[in-house]
Amino acid sequence: MSDTVPIFDAQIVKKYERRRGSWFTSYPYQSQWREDPCTADVDFAEALRRNVPAGAPVALYVHFPYCLRQCLFCQCVMVVSQDRTLYRAYLDKLAAEIALLVAHFEKTGFPNVREVHFGGGSPSILDPDEFRHFASILSPIVDFKTLDECAIEIDPRFGIDADMMRAYHEVGINRISFGIQDFDPAVQKAIARVNPPEMIEALLVPEVRALFTGVSFDILYGLPKQTREGHRATMERVLAFAPDRVNVCLLGHRPDIFPHQRAYREEDLPSTEDLVRMRIDTIDLLLGHGYGRIGLDHFAKPHDVLSVAKREGPLMRTVLGYSRGRCETILGVGPSAISTFPDCYTQNYYSLDKYTECLDQGRLPLVRSCILDADDLLRRHVIFAFITHEGVSFAEVEGRFGVDFRATFTEELKGLRELEADGLVEIDDQGIRLTPLGTINTRHVCAVFDRYGRDSYLQARDLGDGRRSLQRSVNHAATP
Ligand code: SF4
């Protein structure tokens, strides 16, 4: 290990690595949201009216639910199909959802959409004409020529070539994100996702790369057949591509909810000891190669907008990960998409059938929502301060919320004593700071301020409307 990462007490790292818990992309998280389509509809309309006046900067997340094949690790909301008529039918429904948003904006005023994020599923399985049509559906609310950021998740395995990349550029995409997961052939076979580094090399030629201002790589650790050596070799290959951002996330292994995860053998999963080593190796390699830590498992080069936002202050934690902080509202369209307002969350149905049914009835496909009370807003601010800026200042929180921090969080400060003794936090008269060890266990510090508790997080995916869409059948013979 180089001197970029201090030597940690392995037993303590292991103790926290074993703990499950939220990654706090939202707070409160979904298990606390109210599941009632009528309430969600009202909450959405009122949140829009309260928070999004005409011209307000907003981001837009657009979900494309189809994939050509099932990756065995996947936890995304997706449906496997090679039937392109279904893709077209889905885009027609998306157009209906956009028309309903337009009807809202005609009353409240049109926001200024500054960012668009195409995710899925696998939006990159669309061919250039299909993708241009996809983008044109958004044109009533998006001016692609003026966006600050327009990003797409790319599955490099299917139909992606220089022509497709040029089509993205012509539409207005300026950030591309590749789902790599791992370059080790044994791991790729075990997870039914074969994308060797040569595939990425052939795609990311200088002429193509020059079309985009940012390239991100997504890596997973905790995959079947993954070893410390293999993961390190993957990270070294990743560094050779010099992406602007690298996200290195832990596999969520929940075969109880995602039955396709039963297709690999649990005994092939890395041990806790290996997970700990992989995390520390990852941090060591990325920091040693000039990346900065954005937070949790996100890293970026110093010139990247997230690094700039981190240095200058407005970095935000969002349901999409992190953002530069310009848009306090993120509108989500498509099945499962979440809309985030400063004081409210709403979410669309997971199920494609329910999503379609709502739109056929002329109503937004909203199923659940959550209006944050004063305590939620305070706790979210504290939790997100740890996730974005590795600490919390008592004076900043007191000034913003008009509370006495130590009197309000007496129990939490007691709860932090164990983490302080383990060397995760330092507490003084000014505030609470994560130590280097704390920065690799941030979510466990955040959990101390979570009033809903760990058990409720563990139920968070057991949502009524999602069961059908999440329990998809897998034809393993069809996977590579
Ligand atoms: S991980 Fe694989 S199955 Fe899951 S959304 Fe991405 S491409 Fe589809």
Boltz pocket constraint, residues with backbone or C-beta under 6 A from the ligand:
constraints:
  - pocket:
      binder: B
      contacts: [[A, 66], [A, 67], [A, 68], [A, 69], [A, 70], [A, 71], [A, 74], [A, 75], [A, 76], [A, 78], [A, 120], [A, 121], [A, 122], [A, 155], [A, 179]]
      max_distance: 6.0
